[in-house]
Amino acid sequence: MDQPTPNASFDTDPLGASLHLLRLEGTFYSRGELTSPWSISVPPLDRLLSFIVVTSGRCWLVLDGQQPIRLEQGSLALIPHPTPHRVCSDPELPPLPLFDIPVEKVSERFEVMRHGGGGEVTRTMYGCIRFDHVAAQHLIRHLPNVIRIDSWEEESSSWLQSTLRFIAREASQLRPGGETVITRLADVVVIQALRAWLDSAPEAESGWLAALRDPQIGGALSMIHKDPGAKWSLEGLARAVGMSRSAFVARFSAMVGSAPMAYVTHWRMNLARARIVEKSAPLSTIALDLGYQSEAAFCRAFKRHFSVSPGSLRRDTSNSFEAQTNERGTLPAR
């Protein structure tokens, strides 16, 4: 029997709707006042996106196994994955580890680094951001090793340009509350940089990213992402986006790489896993929120998907967290 479309809302901007789900948690921000010669190595930072904005001067960004990238004033580079990299005045210089360099702590999340040999000055804004939502983690898996945007002189990027200039002014003066302004603006700039890349990159023209742009398949994805616990059916999703069931299944599978209802299950299970790891709710609540009639049904589905029970995962996560906090956190203490 055909099921009604549960709270379906055909989103006219499915990519924008998915970006709206990106909840950023700023973890670490550093304003750099660097004088040549200098070279700093950044280790892999698990589940963190790193970015650097050159607010004055110039420098090089070197990712392991790639050619050095020249960053001029106004350049923004995102490093979406935990890739070791160096930021330096000369790619040939031996680096110092990031966490071995003394800093001035301004607040819990903001610091100033003054480092180098006393020569030409480069000023930077460096940050690490964590994306909490499963949608963000899925998006990041599709991103390249580095996204570079040079906008200081580009009129077409006037909004991003003016925001980078504002960050540069705040970073140079650091007035009361300036670190809060900078961190909020930096979050916005990261989202804008992702949007700019998605608008222009050839890699975004295929697979899941392309599916988000498709008016009909993207609309279906948006509805699933917004309300994963709804009683979705092939008929309901197809009807909501104005397609026949057979055409919807074929197009969805070709673009996304999995059948629609398999994707619904995959999305629910990954949302469940994130909530279990966060210990944000009882299993019974998670099961109900994700459309399962009982905790037992949810646990069976979860174990089929991940080959581990929700309870075991929660216990293992708690033990792992306790072990880590006895040693050191995600970012080494200063």
N, C-alpha and C positions, 0 to 999 in steps of 0.2 A: 504493500500500500504506500502511495506517495506521501511523504511527510511534508508538512508546511515549512516554508522557508523561515527559520528562526531568527527574528529580529534583523532580517537582511537589510543592509543599507548599501546600495551600489555606490562605491566611492569613485568620484571622478578623478581622483589623484591618488592611486594606490601606492605609488612610490613615496609620495609625501606622507601618506598615512603610516607607512612603515618607518620612515625617518622620524615621525612623531613618537614612535615607541622607543627611540633611543634615549635612555635615561643615563646621563653622564654622571659619573662620580669622580670628581677631581681628586687625585691621590697625591700629587707632588708637582710643585711648580718652582722653578728656579730662574731668577734674573741673573744673567751672566754679564760681567764686565771683564772681558778677556783681552789680554795684550800679547801680541806675538813675541816670540814663538810660543805656541801652546797646542796641546793635543789631549783630548779626553776620550776615554773608552767607556762605553755604556754597555753593561752586561745584558743578557736576555732578562726581560721583566715579564714574568708569566701573566697572561691575560690582560696585559696593559697595552694601550695604544700610546706611542710617544709622538711628540711633535716638537719642532723647533721653528721659531720665527726670528729672522735676523732683523733687528730694529735699527741697527746702524753698522757700517763696515761690511765685511764679507768673511766667509769661511768655507770650509769643505765638509761635506758629509760623505762618509765612507762606510758602506755596508759590506759585510763579509762576502767576498766573491764577486763584487760588482765594481765598475769603474767609479772613481770619485765624482761627486756631484757638487758643482760650484753653486753656492748660495750667496746672492747679493742682497743688499739692503731691500727689505720688503718681501723677501722670499719666505715661503712657508713650506715645510716638508713634514709630511705625516709618515710615520713608520708604524703600520697597523699591527704587525706581528712581533713576537718577542725575538727580534733579530739583533744579534750583537752589531754594534756600529761605533764609529768614531766621529767626533766633531773636532775640527782642528784648523789651524792657520796654514798648515802644510801637510799634505798626505804622507810625506816621507818621515815625519817626526814620530819618535816612539811615544805612545800615549801614557798618561796616568789614569788609573781607574777612577771613575766618577766619584765613588764613595770614599776615596782616600784624600780628596781635595777639601780643605777647610771651607766652611760657609758661615754666613751670618744668618741665624734663624730670625725671621721676622714674625712668623706665626706658625701654627701647627702644620700648615700645608704650604708655606711660602718661605723662600730663602733667597739670599743674595750670594753669588759666588764671584769673588774677585781673584783672578788667577792669570799667570802668564809671565813673560819675560820683560815687560815694560815697553814694548814697541807699539806698532799700530793697534788701535783699539777696535774691537768688535763687540757689539752689545747684542745679546740674544735673550729670548724668552723660551725656556725649555719646560715641557710638562709631560706628565704621564696621566692618562685618563682610563678609567675602567668603565666599560659598558655593562650594565646589569641585565638588560632584557635579552631573552633568547633571540629575538629578532635582530638585535645588534650583533650578537655573537655569530649568527648565521650570515649577516651582511659582511662582517669583517673577514670571514673565511674566503670570501670571493674577491677581496681586495689585493692589489699587487704589493710587492715588498716595500715600495715607497711611492707616495703621491706628492708631487712637487707643484707648487703654484707660485708664479712670479707675478705679483699684482701691483707693485708699488707705482709703476708707470703706465698701467693699462687702464684706460678710461672705461673699458667695458666691465671692469671689476671694481667700479668706484665704491660700492658698498663695502666690499672686503678691504679695499685699499684704505678707506677712511677708518675702518675698525682697527686695522693694523697700525695706522698712525696714532690712533687714540691709545692703543696698548703701549706704543713706544713712548708717548708723552708720560703716561702714568708710570711706566717702568723707570724712566729717567728721573722723575721727581719723588715717586713713592710717598705721596702725601698720606695723611691719616685715612685709613680705609682703602688705600690704593690697592692693596693686595686682593681685597675682595672684588673690586672692580675688574682687576686684571684677570682673575680666575674665572669670573662670569663671562667676560668677553672672550677669553680663550676657548671656553666651551662652545660658544656661539660660532667662533671662527672654525673650529674643527668640523661642526655640522655643515657650515657653508662650504668648506673645502671638499667634504664628501659629496655634497650636492653638485659642486662644479665638476668633480671627476665623473660622477655618474652621468652628467649631461654631455660629456665630450669623449669619454674613453671608449675605444673599440671593444675592450673586454666587457663593458656593460651592455653590449648589444646581443648577448646570447645567454642561455641558461636562466637561472633563477632571477638574476638582475633584469634580464629582458622580460621575463614573465611579469615582474612587478610593473613594467611599463605598459604591458598589453592591456587595453581597456577592459577586456572581458576576463581574461585569466588573472590579471592584476586585481580586478575587482573581487574575484573569488578569494584570492590570497588575503586581501585586506579584510574581508569579512571573517575568514578563519582566524586571522591574527587578532582581530578585535574581540572576538567572542568564541574562544576555543572550546568552551564547555557546551555550546549549543548543540542541538540534535541535528547535526548536519547529515544530509543525504545527497547522493549524486543528483537526484531529481531536483531537490531544493536549490542546490548551488547552481545547476545548469539553468533553471528557471530564473533565478535572481539576476543572472548576467545575460539573459536573452538568447540562450543556445539550446539546441537539442542535447539530450543526454549523451548520445554517441559522439557528436561533434565536440562536446565539452570534454569528455574523457580523453579523446584522441589528442586534442590540442593541449590540454593541461599536461598530460603525460609527456608529450613531445617537448614542451617548453621547460617544465619543472624537473623532469627526470624521474617522476614517480606518479602513480595513480592518485586521484584526488583523495580518496578515503585513506589511503596509506599515508599521504601527507598530513591529513588531519591527525591521525594517530601519532605520527612522528612529532608533530608540533606539540601535541598534548604531553607526550612523554618527556620531551625536552624541557617544557615549562615545569612539569612535575619534578624532574630531576633538579632543576635550579632551586625550586622552593624547598625540596628535601635537604639539599646541601646547605641552604641558608637557615634551615630550621625555623622558617617563618610561620608555619602552621601545622596543626596535627594532620596526620595522613587522611583522616576522615574528611576534613575540610578541603584538602587538596583534591580528593576523589570527587567530592560533590561539585567543586568549582569547575572541574574539567569534564563534567558530564557523565560520570559513572554513578550508577544507582547504589552501589555499596562499596565499602572500603575493600572488601574481599575481591570484587570484580576488578577494581583498580589495581590492586596488588598483583593479581594474575596477569593483567595486561602489561604492567611495568616489568615483571620478571621475564615475560616473553620477549619484550623489546630489548632489555639490557642484560639479561641473564643474571640478574641479581635482584633480590627483593628490596622494596623501599626501606624496610626496617634495617636491613644489613647495610645499605648505603648510608643511612643516617648514622648508624653506630660507627662505621668506618670513617666517615667524615669527622665525627666528633673526636675520635682517637687521633686522627691525623692532625686536626687543628691543635689539640693539646700538645702534641709532639713538636709542632712548628713553633708554638708560642713559647715553649721552653727553650728554643734555640734563638730564632730571629724571625722577624716578620717578612712580608713581601719585599719591602724596601729596607735595606740595612739602616740601622739607627746611626745617626750622626754623632 
